Amino acid sequence: MKAGDELPPLEIGITRTLIVAGALASRDYQDVHHDPELARRKGSPDIFMNILTTNGLVGRYLTDHFGPTAVLRKVAIRLGAPNYPGDTMVLRGRVEEFDGDTAVVRVTGDNGIGRHVTGTVTLTVAAAATVPPGGAG
């Protein structure tokens, strides 16, 4: 692994269940994450994914690629276009730095209306867990 390596993309179907379950799991009871009518009253066309669910999906993307020994050390993300039910988010990553057992990966996630998430994740990767191009199998 070296700086410049691209991770394979991960497509995630954005379902109503994923949005609501993620909000409940993260104890985010804001109505815009589970009640379509109240979300519409607040100006949104539908419920939308919360940042904690997005954060978890970014973490999943990286640990799926780098394997179960990878440890997320720092996750810094920013949201953009909302993830609404019925869309698909495609996560992509690029290794920005790799030094010893520490990698810094730039992550983006796009959906049908634009860029949902951008961020940088620092993780520790055990030498035995270094994954060849193409992912963990």
N, C-alpha and C positions, 0 to 999 in steps of 0.2 A: 504494500500500500504506500502511496506517495501523494503529495500535493498535486491536485489536478484530476485525480481519479474521480470518475462519475459513478454514483450508485445507481443501480437499476431503479426505474420508477415503480411506484406502488399506487395502484388505483383503489380507491375506497368509495364504495357506494354510500351516498349520504341518505340514509333512511330516517323516517320519522322516529322509529324505534331507537336508532343509534343516538339521535339528538336527545330524546327524552331520557334514555337510560344513562347517557353520559352526564346529563345535568343532575339526575337523581344521585348517581354514584359519587359525584363531586359535591353533593349537598348544595347545589345551586338551584334554588326553588323560584327563581325569577320566572314570571309567567311567560315571557317571550321565548322560553326554552321548552314549553310544554302545552301552552294553550293558544291554538291558532287564532281564535276570535280576539283574545286580549292582545295578542301580538299585532293583529291588523289594526286594532284601535290605537295602538301606539305607533302606527305608521309603517310597520313591516308587512310584506305580503304573506308571510307565514312565520312559523317558529324558525329559530336558527340556532346553530351549534354554539356552545359556550367555549371560552378560551381554555378552560381546563380539559375539556374533551379533546380539543385540538392539540394541546400540550401532550396529552397521553398518546395520541395517534402519531405525533412526531417521535416520541420516545419509542413506540412500538416499531416504527419504520427503521430506526437505527439499530435497535436490539435484534430485530429480525435479520438485518443484514450482517451485523458484527457478531452475533451469537450471544448465548446466555451468560458468558463471562464478561461481556461489556458492561461497564458501569457509567451511567450518565453523571457527569460531575457538574455541569452547568448547562441550563437550557434557557435561552433568551429568545422569545418569539414575539412577533407583533402581528395582529390581525388586520386584514383588509376587507375584501369582499366577503359577505356572509355565506356560510354553507347552509343552503336550504334543502328540505327533503326533495328527493327525486334527482338530485345532481350527483356528480362524481367529482371527487377531489383526487388529483394526481400529485403525489409527493415526489420530489426529486432532491438529490443531495450531491454535493461536490466536496471532496476533501480539500480543505484550505491549507491545513498544516498537519504534519505527522512527525512527531518527535518521540523516539523511544516507544513507549506504550500509550502515548496520548495523541488523540486525533481531534481536530477541530473541523466540524462539518457544517457547511452552509446549506440550509434546507429551505425549499420553497414548496408551496402547495397551491395549485391552481384549480379552479372550478369553472363552470360554464359562464360565469359573469366576470371573472378576473382572478387576481391573486388573493387567495384567502389568507395565507400565512407566509411570513419570511422569518428566518431566524438563524441563529448560530448555536450549535451544540458542541460542548467539549465532553469527550468521553475517554475512559481508559479502556484499552483493548489488550487483553493478555496476549503475549507473543504466540502462544499455541492457537489462539482464536483468530489470528489474522486470516481474513477471508480472501480467496482469490477473486479476480474480477468475475462478476456474474452472480455473486451472492452466496448465501449459506446453503444453497441446495434446495 
